[in-house]
């Protein structure tokens, strides 16, 4: 007999899939409808050709994403209600007969590998067709697959210990295993914040100290004024993979670094770079990173507590296509289906992120020159082919940054 959970899951999967398709279609239609004219606020700085390139780039990415939405929904249905997970479990049960934890880890890795394998063609197409067409891709195929192998090895090196710890705690730590796992998971993430800049990021990109002395003095003066201490100022060879530009803080505590893409430094002048950095310092001063970490820990606490209850409910397995309940099947089921149930939180989280961006802009306008930040943002919108006319509803669901017109309008108030 089909359970209530099955009906709820099917309903939500269909609803979220069609909502994502609808939002994507709205985005394409809205962007193309505004393709013929540069918004007035940008008409002096962005050419019609650049505006149309951004519109077409946004549409191409969204069209690819729509296909991916359908494929991901079908894969999820196949793994759950279609019996895919149970088939994987049965297959490995016949091969690994004596060790439940090892078999569980292999089952979970197999399911994640299949999901990654399905996603691979989309990433490849985006890199070598979409980004290539619009002049952003700088990767060779050898580099693409080298990065893929590196990501896989790093993922295994970091993920397997956590996975084994989770399965071991689920098996032998009693009713509060989920709390102990939450503590381990939280400590692991804090450790990663500290070691990522020094040991992991250099596996994929080259980081060199900033050598431009005049720019270095300008940045260090801003850091001192804002009370920010870092391990150093670094330039990342982002141009080796893409022509997109960015800047960011990374690390935790004494390992904090300020990192600039080389593509960013090549496009912005010293005043504009200072303004962009002031924006990033705004995130630091408003404790946005710490708040996001705290929110992540809170959400993981609730999620693991819920999993601790669900794993003892037969309907949780039966309703999602699993006939042989086990700790590892509870864990992989929860990982796979939770995004469907959490989809409606996306606009809430996106709104929170955009609020943080406005706060960081406000800080930058007070500690640097707002007009320089506007100039920098306009250049970044143009050079990264970011659409100036996103669909408002699509933006509300997906965009972590405010739409360009709203953001520039708020900053312009500081220059008037």
C-alpha positions in Angstrom: 0.0 0.0 0.0 1.3 3.4 -0.9 2.1 5.4 2.2 1.2 9.0 3.0 4.9 10.0 2.8 5.0 8.6 -0.7 2.2 10.9 -1.8 3.7 13.9 0.0 7.1 13.3 -1.5 5.7 12.8 -5.0 3.6 16.0 -4.6 6.5 18.0 -3.4 8.9 16.7 -6.0 6.5 17.6 -8.8 5.7 20.9 -7.3 9.3 22.0 -6.7 10.4 20.7 -10.1 7.6 22.7 -11.9 8.3 25.7 -9.8 11.9 25.7 -10.7 11.0 25.2 -14.4 8.5 28.1 -14.1 11.0 30.4 -12.4 13.7 29.6 -15.0 11.2 30.3 -17.9 10.3 33.6 -16.3 14.0 34.5 -16.0 14.6 33.8 -19.7 11.5 35.7 -20.8 12.2 38.7 -18.6 15.8 39.0 -19.6 15.1 38.6 -23.3 12.2 41.1 -23.1 14.6 43.7 -21.7 17.5 42.8 -24.0 17.0 45.6 -26.5 17.8 48.5 -24.2 20.4 49.1 -21.5 18.7 50.3 -18.2 19.0 54.0 -17.9 21.2 53.8 -14.7 23.8 51.9 -16.7 23.5 53.5 -20.2 26.6 55.7 -19.7 28.9 52.8 -18.7 27.6 49.6 -20.3 27.2 49.3 -24.1 24.2 47.7 -25.7 26.5 45.0 -27.0 27.7 44.1 -23.5 24.1 44.3 -22.2 22.9 41.9 -24.8 25.8 39.5 -24.2 24.9 39.4 -20.5 21.2 38.7 -21.4 22.2 35.9 -23.8 24.7 34.4 -21.3 22.1 34.4 -18.5 19.6 32.8 -20.8 22.0 30.1 -21.9 22.9 29.2 -18.4 19.3 29.1 -17.3 18.3 26.9 -20.3 21.0 24.4 -19.3 19.8 24.6 -15.7 16.2 23.8 -16.7 17.4 20.6 -18.4 19.4 19.8 -15.2 16.4 20.3 -13.0 14.4 17.7 -14.9 17.3 15.2 -14.9 17.9 15.6 -11.2 14.2 15.1 -10.4 14.1 11.9 -12.5 17.3 10.7 -10.8 16.0 11.3 -7.4 12.7 9.5 -8.2 14.7 6.6 -9.6 17.0 6.3 -6.6 14.1 6.5 -4.1 10.7 5.4 -5.3 12.2 3.6 -8.3 14.2 1.4 -6.0 17.7 2.5 -7.1 19.0 2.9 -3.6 17.7 -0.5 -2.5 19.3 -2.1 -5.6 22.6 -0.5 -4.7 22.3 -1.8 -1.1 21.3 -5.3 -2.3 24.3 -5.4 -4.7 26.8 -4.5 -2.0 25.1 -6.7 0.6 26.1 -9.7 -1.6 29.7 -8.5 -1.9 30.4 -7.1 1.6 28.8 -9.6 4.0 30.5 -9.1 7.3 31.0 -5.4 8.0 27.9 -3.2 8.2 29.8 0.1 8.5 32.1 -0.5 5.5 29.1 -1.7 3.4 27.1 1.4 4.5 29.9 3.7 3.5 30.3 2.0 0.1 26.5 2.2 -0.5 26.5 5.9 0.3 29.6 6.6 -1.8 28.1 4.7 -4.7 24.9 6.7 -4.6 26.8 10.0 -4.5 29.1 8.8 -7.3 26.1 8.1 -9.5 24.7 11.5 -8.7 28.0 13.2 -9.5 28.3 11.2 -12.7 24.9 12.5 -13.9 25.9 16.1 -13.0 29.3 15.8 -14.9 27.9 16.3 -18.4 26.2 19.5 -17.3 29.3 20.9 -15.8 31.3 19.9 -18.9 28.8 21.5 -21.2 28.6 24.7 -19.2 32.4 25.0 -19.2 33.3 24.1 -22.8 30.1 25.2 -24.6 28.4 28.0 -22.7 31.3 29.7 -21.0 33.5 29.0 -24.1 31.0 30.6 -26.4 30.9 33.8 -24.3 34.6 34.0 -23.8 34.8 33.1 -20.1 36.4 29.7 -20.1 40.2 29.4 -19.8 40.3 25.8 -18.8 41.7 23.0 -21.0 40.0 19.6 -21.0 43.1 18.2 -19.2 42.7 20.8 -16.4 39.0 20.1 -16.2 39.5 16.4 -15.6 42.5 17.0 -13.4 40.4 19.2 -11.1 37.7 16.6 -11.2 40.1 13.9 -9.9 41.5 16.3 -7.3 38.1 17.2 -6.0 37.2 13.6 -5.8 40.4 12.7 -3.9 40.0 15.6 -1.5 36.4 14.8 -1.0 37.2 11.2 -0.1 40.1 12.2 2.1 37.9 14.7 4.1 34.5 13.0 3.7 35.3 9.4 4.5 36.4 9.9 8.1 33.2 11.9 8.8 31.1 9.3 7.1 32.7 6.4 9.0 32.3 8.5 12.2 28.6 9.0 11.5 27.9 5.4 10.8 30.0 4.3 13.8 28.1 6.7 16.1 24.7 5.7 14.6 25.5 2.0 15.3 27.0 2.2 18.8 26.5 5.6 20.5 22.9 5.1 21.7 19.9 7.3 21.3 21.9 10.5 21.3 24.2 9.5 18.5 23.0 12.5 16.5 24.1 15.0 19.1 27.6 13.5 19.3 27.8 13.5 15.5 26.7 17.2 15.5 29.6 18.0 17.8 32.0 16.1 15.5 30.6 17.8 12.4 30.8 21.2 13.9 34.4 20.8 15.1 35.3 19.4 11.6 33.9 22.5 9.9 35.7 24.8 12.2 38.9 22.9 11.5 38.3 23.2 7.7 37.9 27.0 8.0 41.4 27.1 9.5 43.2 24.7 7.2 41.4 25.3 3.9 43.4 28.4 2.9 46.8 26.9 3.6 46.4 23.3 2.6 43.4 22.7 0.4 42.9 25.8 -1.8 46.6 25.7 -3.1 45.8 22.2 -4.6 43.6 24.0 -7.2 45.0 27.4 -7.6 48.3 29.3 -7.2 48.4 31.9 -4.5 51.2 34.5 -4.6 51.7 37.5 -2.3 50.5 40.9 -3.7 53.5 42.7 -5.1 52.0 46.0 -6.2 53.4 48.2 -3.4 51.2 51.2 -3.9 48.1 49.0 -3.9 49.4 47.0 -0.9 49.9 50.2 1.1 46.4 51.4 0.2 44.8 48.1 1.3 46.9 47.8 4.5 45.8 51.3 5.5 42.2 50.3 5.0 42.6 47.1 7.0 44.3 49.0 9.8 41.5 51.6 9.8 38.9 48.8 10.0 40.7 46.8 12.6 41.2 43.7 10.4 44.2 41.5 10.9 45.1 39.0 8.2 47.9 36.5 7.4 48.6 38.3 4.2 47.4 39.7 0.9 47.3 37.2 -1.9 46.6 37.1 -5.6 44.9 33.9 -7.0 45.5 32.8 -10.6 41.7 32.8 -11.4 42.6 33.6 -15.1 43.9 30.0 -15.4 40.3 28.7 -15.4 38.0 31.6 -16.0 38.0 35.3 -16.9 35.4 36.1 -14.1 36.8 38.3 -11.4 36.3 38.3 -7.6 37.8 39.0 -4.2 37.2 37.3 -0.9 38.3 36.6 2.7 39.1 33.1 3.6 40.2 31.3 6.7 39.4 31.6 10.4 41.2 33.3 13.3 44.9 33.8 12.6 44.7 32.0 9.2 42.5 34.7 7.6 43.7 35.8 4.2 42.6 38.5 1.7 42.5 37.0 -1.8 42.1 38.9 -5.1 41.6 37.2 -8.4 44.2 38.3 -10.8 41.4 39.1 -13.3 40.0 41.5 -10.8 43.3 43.3 -10.3 43.7 43.7 -14.0 40.3 45.4 -14.5 39.9 47.7 -11.5 42.0 50.7 -10.4 43.4 51.1 -6.9 40.4 53.2 -5.6 37.9 50.6 -7.0 39.8 47.7 -5.5 39.8 49.5 -2.1 36.1 50.0 -2.3 35.5 46.3 -3.1 37.7 45.3 -0.2 35.8 47.7 2.1 32.6 45.8 1.1 34.2 42.5 2.1 35.4 44.1 5.3 31.7 45.0 5.9 30.9 41.4 6.0 33.6 40.9 8.6 32.6 43.9 10.7 28.9 42.8 10.7 30.0 39.2 11.7 28.2 37.8 8.7 30.6 34.8 8.4 30.2 34.0 12.1 26.4 34.3 11.8 26.3 32.1 8.8 28.4 29.5 10.6 26.1 29.7 13.6 23.1 29.3 11.3 24.7 26.3 9.6 25.3 24.7 13.0 21.8 25.4 14.1 20.3 23.9 11.0 22.5 20.8 11.1 21.5 20.4 14.8 17.8 20.4 13.8 18.5 18.1 10.8 20.4 15.5 12.8 17.9 15.5 15.6 15.1 14.9 13.0 17.2 12.1 11.4 17.7 10.6 14.8 13.9 10.2 15.1 13.2 9.3 11.5 15.7 6.4 11.4 13.4 4.5 13.8 10.3 5.0 11.8 9.5 2.2 9.3 7.3 4.5 7.2 10.3 6.7 6.5 12.0 3.9 4.6 8.9 2.3 3.1 7.5 5.7 1.9 10.7 6.4 0.0 11.3 3.1 -1.8 13.6 1.3 0.8 12.6 -2.2 1.9 15.6 -3.0 4.1 16.0 -0.3 6.8 19.5 0.4 8.0 21.6 3.3 9.4 23.3 4.0 6.1 20.0 4.0 4.2 18.5 6.4 6.7 21.4 8.7 6.2 21.5 8.7 2.4 17.8 9.0 2.1 17.8 12.0 4.4 20.6 13.6 2.4 18.9 13.1 -0.9 15.3 14.1 -0.1 15.8 16.9 2.3 16.3 19.5 -0.4 12.9 18.8 -1.8 11.3 19.5 1.6 13.4 22.6 2.2 12.9 24.2 -1.2 10.5 26.8 0.1 13.2 28.1 2.4 15.3 29.3 -0.5 13.7 32.8 -0.8 14.1 33.2 3.0 17.8 32.4 2.8 18.3 34.4 -0.3 16.7 37.4 1.3 18.9 37.0 4.4 22.0 37.0 2.1 20.9 40.0 0.2 20.3 41.9 3.5 23.9 41.1 4.4 25.1 42.5 1.1 23.3 45.7 1.7 24.9 46.0 5.1 28.3 45.4 3.6 27.7 48.0 0.9 26.6 50.5 3.6 29.9 49.8 5.5 31.9 50.2 2.3 30.2 53.5 1.5 31.2 54.9 5.0 34.8 53.6 4.9 35.7 54.1 1.3 34.2 56.1 -1.6 30.7 54.9 -2.6 31.2 56.2 -6.1 34.3 54.0 -6.5 32.3 51.0 -5.4 29.6 51.8 -7.9 32.3 52.1 -10.6 33.8 48.8 -9.6 30.4 47.0 -9.5 29.5 48.3 -12.9 32.7 47.0 -14.4 32.2 43.6 -12.7 28.6 43.4 -14.0 29.9 44.2 -17.5 33.0 42.0 -17.5 31.2 39.0 -15.8 28.2 39.4 -18.1 25.8 39.6 -15.2 22.3 40.4 -16.3 21.1 43.9 -15.2 17.5 42.9 -15.6 16.8 39.6 -13.7 13.2 38.5 -13.2 12.2 39.7 -9.7 10.7 36.4 -8.6 13.5 34.3 -9.9 15.9 36.7 -8.2 14.0 36.4 -4.9 14.4 32.6 -5.0 18.0 32.3 -6.2 20.1 35.4 -6.0 22.4 35.9 -3.0 23.1 39.4 -4.1 20.6 42.2 -4.7 19.7 43.0 -8.4 22.1 45.5 -9.9 19.7 48.3 -10.3 18.6 48.2 -6.6 22.1 47.9 -5.3 23.5 50.8 -7.4 20.5 53.0 -6.5 21.1 52.5 -2.8 24.8 53.3 -3.2 24.1 56.3 -5.4 22.3 57.9 -2.4 25.7 58.2 -0.7 27.2 60.1 -3.7 24.3 62.6 -4.1 
